[in-house]
Amino acid sequence: MAETVDDKVGYFQAVTGISDPDLCTEILAAHNWDLQLAVSSMTANPSSPEPSAYAPPPPPPQFQPEFVASPSALAAPAPQQQPGIAWRLVTLPFYVVSGGVGLITGSIRLGVWVAGGVLSRSLSLLGLAQGGGGNRLLEMAPSAAEAVDFLAEFERDFGAGRGPHFVAEGFADALQRAQREYKLLFVYLHSPDHPDTPAFCGGCLCSEPVAAFIDENFVAWGGSIRRTEGFKMSNSLNASRFPFCALVMASTNQRIMLLQQVEGPKSPEQMITILQRVVEECTASLVAARIEAEERLNNQRLREEQDVAYRAALEADQARERQRREEQEILEREAAEAERKRKEDEEAQVRAVQEAAEKEAALARRRQEKAMALGAEPEKGPDVTRVLIRFPTGERKERRFHSSATITSLYDYVDSLDCLKAEKYSLVSNFPRVTYGPEKHSQTLVEASLHPQASLFIEIEQ
């Protein structure tokens, strides 16, 4: 059921263009989750009279404003009772229909936006897109994306480079920026459908004196009431009349302090007068906050320097102690290593003597076994072959073999002598050069063309 509800809310948002999921959920619930009936009620012409405010009721705000009264500041209006679902059903169609074909083509706009984002992302992955804009759909926060869209819409309608330099980030980030720069935050809530909006933006906000004064003394943030964060801020700041501006500053516990509301059309002179009065009233507190922050920073830096000095002295003591322990451990290890090496050398010498003795005994047994396998040397005769073998040392050995004996007998004869220390070798004849390797060991002397006599030499294998 949860998946079906999410699908209905997503489809309702795409068709109607309403970005607030909570409001869409309430509207669908009021129509018993009949998607066709809910969409029809939103696209039909409203029969109720047009509301006085141009901002539709938003969801609960993210920030809770603290209203402060100063001798010359305008009093903040009393919190208004939140309108119910019936009032939202009456008022929302007006804002949707007033956008012309915006409601009817909402799904088309959403599809184009998503397709464009996916295409840009694909091109960026393929290395065909320039810059980092291709990742915006996946990487940019929703509040920042809304701020960027507002700036693009403002520049498109009133000219690039005109008006205050609105920051391209969410309200919370803009508020933190103002707090870091020890400035107030100038908030402008844009109502595109209000008849006074073009004249106010073009004649007041975009006038050079107003824009310059805002840029010098404020951090400027703007948002459209058609978007989620704009809706939330219009409700949080109790915006009841447009054009709407507010001057706020950060308070405690995620709260904001509302210093001044500017509602309705204003001339550049009136706007500068209001802004200048608020700046003059808040200059002392901003300067005090800056001085206090600098003092905190200096105190923190002093504590950090003291901590660094203490840690350095402590680390020096610890380093000396570690060095003493390490030197002691090194001496102990060297002594243990010398003792271990001495024992290993003694054991290695014992093993070497044992291995040499065992090897010599094995060679002696092997020579004896080979000699016994050869049997007695035959007397001269027509069936006897005389073989001369030359060793790498220059020594020569001669013996008679039966012509029916195999090449293996020649190797057994060499192994029975104490003339060769190598274990791997081959018997080779010179003319013609023939190597009597393992593949010829089974041949008789006659078959190997060594009868009646042959001269062979030993070739050591590497």
matplotlib code that plots the C-alpha trace (Angstrom):
import matplotlib.pyplot as plt

x = [0.0, 2.9, 4.2, 0.8, 0.4, 3.9, 3.2, -0.1, 1.6, 4.4, 2.0, -0.2, 2.9, 3.9, 0.5, -0.4, 3.1, 2.7, 6.1, 5.0, 4.4, 2.6, 0.1, -0.4, -1.0, -3.7, -5.5, -5.5, -6.7, -9.6, -10.7, -10.4, -7.2, -9.2, -6.4, -8.6, -11.1, -8.2, -6.6, -10.0, -10.7, -7.3, -7.7, -11.3, -12.0, -12.5, -15.9, -14.8, -13.6, -9.9, -8.0, -6.3, -2.9, -1.0, 1.0, -0.8, -0.7, 2.7, 3.6, 4.9, 8.0, 11.5, 12.5, 10.5, 10.9, 11.3, 9.4, 11.2, 9.8, 12.0, 11.0, 10.9, 10.5, 7.1, 5.3, 5.1, 1.7, 0.1, 0.4, -2.4, -4.5, -3.4, -6.1, -7.7, -7.9, -11.1, -9.5, -6.5, -8.8, -10.4, -7.2, -4.8, -6.5, -6.2, -2.5, -2.2, -4.6, -3.1, 0.1, -1.6, -0.9, 1.5, -0.9, -2.0, 1.6, 3.1, 3.8, 5.4, 7.7, 8.6, 9.4, 11.5, 13.4, 14.1, 15.1, 17.4, 19.0, 19.6, 20.9, 23.3, 24.5, 25.0, 27.0, 29.1, 29.9, 30.9, 33.1, 30.9, 29.5, 31.4, 31.6, 30.0, 26.4, 25.7, 25.8, 23.3, 20.3, 22.1, 24.5, 22.8, 20.7, 17.0, 17.1, 20.1, 18.5, 15.5, 17.7, 19.5, 16.1, 14.9, 18.1, 17.7, 14.0, 14.8, 17.6, 15.4, 12.5, 14.5, 17.8, 21.2, 23.3, 20.5, 19.2, 20.8, 23.3, 21.1, 23.1, 22.6, 22.0, 19.3, 17.9, 19.7, 23.0, 22.4, 21.5, 24.8, 26.7, 25.1, 26.1, 29.7, 29.9, 28.2, 25.5, 21.7, 19.8, 17.6, 14.8, 12.8, 9.8, 8.9, 5.3, 5.4, 1.6, 1.1, 0.4, 2.7, 5.7, 7.1, 7.0, 8.5, 11.3, 12.1, 11.6, 12.7, 14.9, 16.7, 17.4, 21.1, 20.9, 18.8, 20.8, 24.1, 22.8, 21.6, 24.8, 26.9, 25.0, 23.1, 23.4, 20.5, 18.4, 15.4, 12.9, 9.8, 6.6, 5.9, 8.7, 8.9, 11.3, 9.6, 6.3, 7.8, 9.4, 6.3, 4.5, 7.3, 7.5, 3.7, 3.7, 0.2, 0.8, 3.1, 5.6, 7.2, 10.6, 12.0, 15.1, 16.2, 19.1, 20.1, 19.0, 19.5, 18.2, 17.6, 15.4, 15.5, 14.8, 12.5, 13.6, 11.4, 8.8, 8.4, 5.0, 3.5, 4.9, 7.7, 9.7, 13.5, 13.6, 11.1, 13.0, 16.4, 14.9, 13.6, 16.8, 19.0, 16.9, 17.2, 20.9, 21.5, 19.5, 21.4, 24.9, 25.7, 24.6, 26.5, 29.7, 29.3, 28.8, 31.9, 34.0, 32.7, 33.5, 37.0, 37.5, 36.4, 38.7, 41.6, 40.9, 40.5, 43.8, 45.5, 44.2, 45.2, 48.7, 48.9, 47.6, 50.2, 53.0, 51.8, 51.5, 54.9, 56.5, 54.5, 55.5, 59.1, 59.1, 57.3, 59.8, 62.8, 61.2, 60.4, 63.9, 65.3, 63.0, 63.8, 67.6, 67.2, 65.0, 67.6, 70.4, 68.3, 67.3, 70.9, 72.0, 69.2, 69.9, 73.6, 72.8, 70.3, 72.8, 75.5, 73.2, 72.1, 75.7, 76.5, 73.5, 74.3, 77.8, 76.6, 74.0, 76.6, 79.0, 76.1, 74.9, 78.4, 78.9, 75.5, 76.2, 79.6, 78.0, 75.3, 77.9, 79.9, 76.8, 75.9, 79.4, 79.3, 75.8, 76.9, 80.0, 78.0, 75.5, 78.3, 79.7, 83.2, 85.0, 84.9, 88.0, 88.9, 87.0, 84.9, 81.8, 83.6, 83.7, 86.5, 85.4, 87.6, 86.1, 87.7, 86.8, 86.6, 89.8, 91.7, 91.7, 91.0, 89.4, 89.1, 87.0, 85.7, 81.9, 79.9, 78.7, 75.1, 75.4, 73.3, 74.4, 73.1, 76.1, 78.5, 76.8, 76.9, 80.6, 81.2, 79.0, 81.0, 84.3, 85.3, 86.3, 83.2, 81.5, 78.7, 75.4, 74.1, 76.2, 76.1, 78.3, 79.3, 81.2, 83.3, 83.2, 80.4, 79.2, 76.5, 75.0, 73.9, 71.1, 68.2, 66.4, 69.4, 70.1, 68.3, 70.4, 73.1, 76.6, 76.2, 73.0, 74.7, 77.6, 80.1, 81.3, 84.1, 85.7, 84.6, 86.1, 83.6, 84.0, 81.9, 79.9, 78.7, 75.1, 74.6]
y = [0.0, 2.4, 2.0, 2.7, 5.9, 7.1, 6.4, 8.4, 11.3, 11.4, 11.3, 14.0, 16.2, 15.7, 16.5, 19.5, 21.0, 21.1, 20.4, 19.9, 16.1, 16.7, 19.0, 16.6, 13.8, 15.9, 16.7, 13.0, 11.9, 14.5, 12.8, 9.3, 8.7, 8.9, 10.2, 11.2, 13.0, 14.9, 16.0, 17.1, 19.2, 21.0, 21.6, 22.9, 26.7, 27.8, 29.1, 30.6, 34.1, 34.8, 35.0, 38.2, 36.7, 35.3, 32.7, 29.3, 27.8, 25.9, 23.0, 23.6, 25.8, 24.7, 27.8, 29.4, 33.2, 35.3, 38.6, 41.5, 45.0, 48.1, 51.7, 52.3, 48.8, 47.7, 45.4, 41.8, 40.5, 38.0, 34.4, 33.3, 30.2, 27.6, 27.1, 23.7, 21.3, 22.9, 26.3, 24.7, 23.0, 26.4, 28.4, 26.1, 25.9, 29.6, 29.5, 26.6, 28.0, 31.5, 30.1, 29.6, 26.2, 25.4, 22.9, 21.1, 20.8, 20.0, 16.4, 17.5, 20.0, 17.4, 14.8, 17.3, 18.3, 14.8, 13.8, 16.8, 16.0, 12.3, 13.3, 15.9, 13.2, 10.7, 13.2, 14.2, 10.5, 10.1, 13.2, 15.2, 17.7, 20.8, 22.0, 20.5, 21.3, 17.8, 16.5, 19.0, 16.7, 14.1, 16.2, 19.6, 19.9, 20.6, 24.0, 25.0, 23.9, 26.0, 29.0, 28.6, 28.3, 31.5, 33.4, 32.2, 33.2, 36.6, 37.4, 36.2, 38.5, 41.6, 41.3, 39.7, 41.6, 43.7, 43.8, 42.4, 39.6, 36.8, 33.8, 30.6, 28.4, 27.4, 29.6, 27.8, 28.2, 31.9, 32.5, 30.9, 33.0, 36.2, 35.0, 34.4, 37.8, 39.6, 40.9, 40.8, 38.6, 40.2, 37.9, 38.4, 36.1, 36.2, 35.9, 35.6, 36.0, 39.1, 42.2, 44.4, 42.1, 43.3, 46.9, 46.3, 44.1, 46.3, 49.7, 49.1, 45.9, 46.5, 50.1, 50.7, 52.5, 49.8, 46.9, 48.5, 49.2, 45.6, 44.1, 46.3, 45.7, 42.4, 38.9, 38.6, 35.5, 35.0, 32.3, 31.7, 30.9, 28.3, 26.2, 24.2, 26.4, 29.6, 28.2, 27.3, 30.7, 32.6, 30.7, 31.1, 34.8, 35.3, 36.8, 38.1, 40.7, 40.8, 42.0, 40.7, 41.3, 40.6, 41.4, 38.6, 37.5, 34.2, 33.4, 30.3, 26.7, 26.9, 30.0, 33.3, 36.8, 38.8, 42.4, 44.0, 43.1, 45.1, 44.3, 45.8, 48.0, 50.4, 53.1, 52.9, 55.8, 54.1, 50.8, 52.5, 54.4, 51.2, 49.3, 52.1, 52.4, 48.7, 48.7, 51.6, 49.9, 46.6, 48.0, 48.1, 44.5, 43.3, 45.1, 43.7, 40.2, 40.7, 41.9, 39.1, 36.5, 38.0, 37.8, 34.2, 33.5, 35.1, 33.3, 30.0, 30.7, 31.5, 28.2, 26.3, 27.8, 26.9, 23.4, 23.1, 24.2, 21.8, 18.9, 19.7, 19.5, 16.4, 14.8, 15.7, 14.0, 11.0, 11.0, 10.9, 8.1, 6.2, 6.7, 5.3, 2.3, 1.7, 1.9, -0.6, -2.9, -2.6, -3.7, -6.6, -7.6, -7.4, -9.7, -12.1, -12.0, -12.7, -15.6, -17.0, -16.6, -18.4, -21.3, -21.4, -21.4, -24.2, -26.2, -25.4, -26.7, -29.9, -30.4, -29.8, -32.4, -34.8, -34.2, -34.5, -37.8, -39.0, -37.9, -39.6, -42.8, -42.7, -42.2, -45.1, -47.3, -46.2, -47.0, -50.4, -51.1, -50.0, -52.1, -55.2, -54.6, -54.6, -57.9, -59.1, -57.6, -60.0, -61.3, -60.2, -61.8, -61.0, -60.3, -58.0, -54.2, -52.1, -48.6, -45.7, -42.9, -39.5, -37.5, -33.7, -33.8, -35.4, -38.8, -41.8, -45.1, -48.2, -51.3, -54.2, -54.9, -57.6, -56.2, -57.1, -54.8, -51.6, -47.9, -48.0, -50.3, -47.5, -45.1, -47.7, -48.0, -44.3, -44.1, -47.0, -45.0, -42.3, -39.9, -37.8, -35.6, -34.4, -36.2, -35.1, -35.8, -37.3, -39.7, -38.2, -39.5, -37.1, -38.5, -38.4, -36.4, -38.4, -37.8, -41.0, -39.5, -41.2, -42.1, -44.3, -46.0, -49.2, -49.6, -52.3, -51.4, -53.0, -51.1, -47.8, -48.5, -48.7, -52.2, -53.4, -50.3, -46.7, -43.6, -41.4, -38.3, -37.0, -33.8, -32.2, -30.9, -27.4]
z = [0.0, 0.8, -2.7, -4.3, -2.1, -3.1, -6.8, -6.6, -4.8, -7.4, -10.3, -8.7, -8.3, -11.9, -13.3, -11.1, -10.7, -6.8, -5.3, -1.7, -1.1, 2.3, 0.6, -2.2, 0.3, 2.1, -1.2, -2.3, 1.2, 1.0, -2.3, -0.8, -2.9, -6.1, -8.4, -11.3, -9.1, -7.3, -10.6, -12.0, -8.9, -9.4, -13.1, -12.9, -12.7, -9.1, -8.2, -4.9, -4.7, -5.1, -1.8, -0.8, -0.4, -3.4, -1.4, -1.0, 2.5, 2.8, 5.0, 8.5, 8.5, 9.1, 11.0, 13.8, 13.7, 16.8, 16.4, 17.9, 18.2, 18.0, 18.5, 14.7, 13.4, 12.1, 14.4, 13.2, 12.5, 14.9, 13.9, 11.7, 12.1, 9.6, 6.9, 6.6, 3.7, 2.4, 2.1, 0.4, -2.1, -2.9, -3.1, -4.8, -8.2, -8.6, -8.4, -10.7, -13.3, -13.0, -14.4, -17.8, -19.2, -16.3, -14.7, -17.8, -19.0, -15.6, -16.4, -19.7, -17.9, -15.4, -18.0, -20.0, -16.8, -15.8, -19.3, -19.6, -16.3, -17.3, -20.7, -19.2, -16.7, -19.5, -21.6, -18.6, -18.0, -21.6, -21.4, -23.9, -21.5, -20.4, -16.9, -13.8, -14.7, -15.8, -12.3, -10.9, -11.0, -8.9, -6.7, -5.9, -2.8, -3.5, -1.7, -3.7, -6.9, -6.1, -5.4, -8.7, -10.5, -8.8, -9.9, -13.5, -13.5, -12.0, -14.5, -17.3, -16.3, -15.2, -16.8, -16.0, -13.5, -12.2, -8.7, -5.5, -5.7, -4.4, -3.1, -5.0, -1.9, 0.5, 3.2, 6.0, 4.2, 3.4, 7.1, 8.2, 5.6, 7.0, 10.5, 9.4, 7.7, 10.6, 8.4, 8.3, 5.9, 3.3, 2.3, -0.8, -1.5, -5.2, -6.2, -10.0, -10.4, -8.3, -10.5, -8.4, -8.7, -12.1, -11.1, -7.7, -9.0, -12.0, -10.3, -6.7, -6.3, -9.6, -9.0, -8.5, -5.1, -3.6, -5.0, -4.0, -0.4, -0.1, -1.4, 1.0, 4.2, 3.7, 2.5, 0.0, -0.5, -2.7, -3.2, -5.3, -3.4, -6.1, -4.7, -1.5, 0.5, -0.7, 0.6, 3.9, 4.4, 3.4, 6.2, 8.7, 8.1, 8.0, 4.6, 3.9, 1.2, -1.8, -2.8, 0.4, 1.9, 5.3, 7.3, 9.6, 11.6, 13.2, 16.7, 18.8, 18.5, 14.8, 15.2, 13.3, 14.6, 12.4, 12.4, 9.8, 7.3, 4.1, 2.4, -0.6, -3.3, -2.2, -4.0, -4.0, -1.5, 0.8, 0.6, 1.3, 4.3, 5.8, 5.2, 6.5, 9.7, 10.4, 9.7, 12.1, 14.8, 14.5, 13.9, 17.5, 18.1, 15.0, 16.0, 19.5, 18.1, 15.9, 18.9, 21.0, 18.3, 17.9, 21.7, 21.7, 18.8, 20.6, 23.8, 21.9, 20.0, 23.4, 24.9, 21.8, 22.0, 25.7, 24.9, 22.2, 24.5, 27.2, 24.7, 23.3, 26.8, 27.6, 24.3, 24.9, 28.2, 26.7, 23.9, 26.2, 28.2, 25.0, 23.8, 27.1, 26.9, 23.2, 23.9, 26.7, 24.5, 21.6, 23.9, 25.2, 21.6, 20.5, 23.3, 22.6, 18.9, 19.5, 21.7, 19.2, 16.3, 18.3, 19.0, 15.3, 14.1, 16.5, 15.3, 11.7, 12.1, 13.7, 11.0, 8.3, 9.8, 10.0, 6.5, 5.1, 6.9, 5.7, 2.2, 2.1, 3.5, 0.9, -1.9, -0.5, -0.4, -3.9, -5.3, -3.7, -5.1, -8.6, -8.4, -7.3, -10.1, -12.7, -11.7, -12.6, -15.6, -18.6, -20.3, -23.8, -26.6, -29.7, -27.7, -25.3, -25.8, -24.4, -23.2, -22.3, -20.2, -19.6, -16.5, -16.3, -14.1, -17.0, -15.3, -17.6, -16.7, -18.9, -18.6, -20.6, -20.9, -22.7, -26.0, -24.8, -21.8, -21.9, -21.7, -18.1, -17.3, -18.3, -16.0, -13.2, -13.8, -13.5, -10.4, -8.8, -9.0, -6.6, -9.4, -9.9, -7.4, -9.7, -9.5, -13.0, -16.0, -19.5, -21.4, -24.8, -27.8, -30.0, -33.5, -34.2, -31.3, -29.6, -26.2, -24.5, -22.4, -20.5, -23.8, -24.8, -21.5, -22.6, -25.8, -25.9, -26.7, -30.1, -30.8, -29.7, -32.1, -29.3, -30.1, -30.2, -28.5, -27.7, -26.2, -24.2, -22.0, -19.2, -19.7, -16.4, -16.6, -15.2]

ax = plt.figure().add_subplot(projection="3d")
ax.plot(x, y, z, "-o")
ax.set_aspect("equal")
plt.show()
